[in-house]
């Protein structure tokens, strides 16, 4: 799918995007996807780290806002 999306200048593919595609076309998409593997991996890791950090800050904020009595009960 990544190879097909790269061919569309980064736009998402539509439903049924591979219907009727030739074996050669699927192979070309596969090869392009493999070429982009390292870049995609870096983007996924960075995005995950940013989202994890955002959620962790949210949890810490909740922890510090709760009244101390709630913490003592746990």
C-alpha beads as a LAMMPS data file, in Angstrom:
LAMMPS data file: protein, C-alpha beads

74 atoms
73 bonds

1 atom types
1 bond types

-500.0 500.0 xlo xhi
-500.0 500.0 ylo yhi
-500.0 500.0 zlo zhi

Masses

1 110.0

Atoms # bond

1 1 1 0.000 0.000 0.000
2 1 1 2.832 2.410 0.788
3 1 1 4.268 1.967 -2.680
4 1 1 0.881 2.672 -4.264
5 1 1 0.409 5.764 -2.092
6 1 1 3.887 6.985 -3.050
7 1 1 2.847 6.701 -6.686
8 1 1 -0.133 8.952 -5.856
9 1 1 2.195 11.612 -4.380
10 1 1 1.430 10.526 -0.831
11 1 1 -2.349 10.527 -1.139
12 1 1 -4.328 7.692 0.436
13 1 1 -5.468 4.917 -1.864
14 1 1 -9.188 4.312 -2.346
15 1 1 -11.082 1.157 -1.460
16 1 1 -10.317 -1.571 -3.976
17 1 1 -7.064 0.134 -4.918
18 1 1 -5.381 -3.108 -5.958
19 1 1 -8.355 -4.609 -7.816
20 1 1 -7.308 -5.447 -11.337
21 1 1 -3.662 -4.536 -10.768
22 1 1 -1.203 -6.620 -12.724
23 1 1 1.400 -8.782 -11.042
24 1 1 4.081 -6.410 -12.338
25 1 1 2.304 -3.384 -10.887
26 1 1 1.957 -5.044 -7.476
27 1 1 5.631 -5.976 -7.604
28 1 1 6.539 -2.358 -8.441
29 1 1 4.453 -1.116 -5.492
30 1 1 6.117 -3.685 -3.232
31 1 1 9.591 -2.598 -4.313
32 1 1 8.745 1.077 -3.779
33 1 1 7.349 0.257 -0.333
34 1 1 10.548 -1.575 0.550
35 1 1 12.604 1.418 -0.609
36 1 1 10.610 3.658 1.731
37 1 1 10.752 1.257 4.692
38 1 1 13.408 3.117 6.697
39 1 1 11.727 6.503 6.191
40 1 1 8.310 5.136 7.163
41 1 1 9.812 3.440 10.215
42 1 1 11.363 6.729 11.382
43 1 1 8.086 8.614 10.907
44 1 1 6.115 5.967 12.822
45 1 1 8.623 5.965 15.689
46 1 1 8.678 9.760 15.923
47 1 1 4.887 10.028 15.777
48 1 1 4.509 7.328 18.426
49 1 1 7.037 9.023 20.708
50 1 1 5.291 12.387 20.414
51 1 1 1.871 10.851 21.117
52 1 1 3.231 8.800 24.032
53 1 1 4.780 11.933 25.530
54 1 1 1.524 13.847 25.143
55 1 1 -0.459 11.102 26.876
56 1 1 2.131 10.720 29.631
57 1 1 1.975 14.454 30.384
58 1 1 -1.806 14.184 30.525
59 1 1 -1.616 11.309 33.041
60 1 1 0.913 13.171 35.177
61 1 1 -1.301 16.250 35.151
62 1 1 -4.251 14.190 36.383
63 1 1 -2.061 12.685 39.124
64 1 1 -0.936 16.105 40.371
65 1 1 -4.425 17.636 40.235
66 1 1 -6.135 14.938 42.331
67 1 1 -6.616 15.803 45.985
68 1 1 -4.064 14.209 48.306
69 1 1 -6.843 12.286 50.116
70 1 1 -7.456 10.264 46.939
71 1 1 -3.808 9.307 46.746
72 1 1 -3.714 8.191 50.395
73 1 1 -6.643 5.833 49.841
74 1 1 -4.841 3.899 47.140

Bonds

1 1 1 2
2 1 2 3
3 1 3 4
4 1 4 5
5 1 5 6
6 1 6 7
7 1 7 8
8 1 8 9
9 1 9 10
10 1 10 11
11 1 11 12
12 1 12 13
13 1 13 14
14 1 14 15
15 1 15 16
16 1 16 17
17 1 17 18
18 1 18 19
19 1 19 20
20 1 20 21
21 1 21 22
22 1 22 23
23 1 23 24
24 1 24 25
25 1 25 26
26 1 26 27
27 1 27 28
28 1 28 29
29 1 29 30
30 1 30 31
31 1 31 32
32 1 32 33
33 1 33 34
34 1 34 35
35 1 35 36
36 1 36 37
37 1 37 38
38 1 38 39
39 1 39 40
40 1 40 41
41 1 41 42
42 1 42 43
43 1 43 44
44 1 44 45
45 1 45 46
46 1 46 47
47 1 47 48
48 1 48 49
49 1 49 50
50 1 50 51
51 1 51 52
52 1 52 53
53 1 53 54
54 1 54 55
55 1 55 56
56 1 56 57
57 1 57 58
58 1 58 59
59 1 59 60
60 1 60 61
61 1 61 62
62 1 62 63
63 1 63 64
64 1 64 65
65 1 65 66
66 1 66 67
67 1 67 68
68 1 68 69
69 1 69 70
70 1 70 71
71 1 71 72
72 1 72 73
73 1 73 74
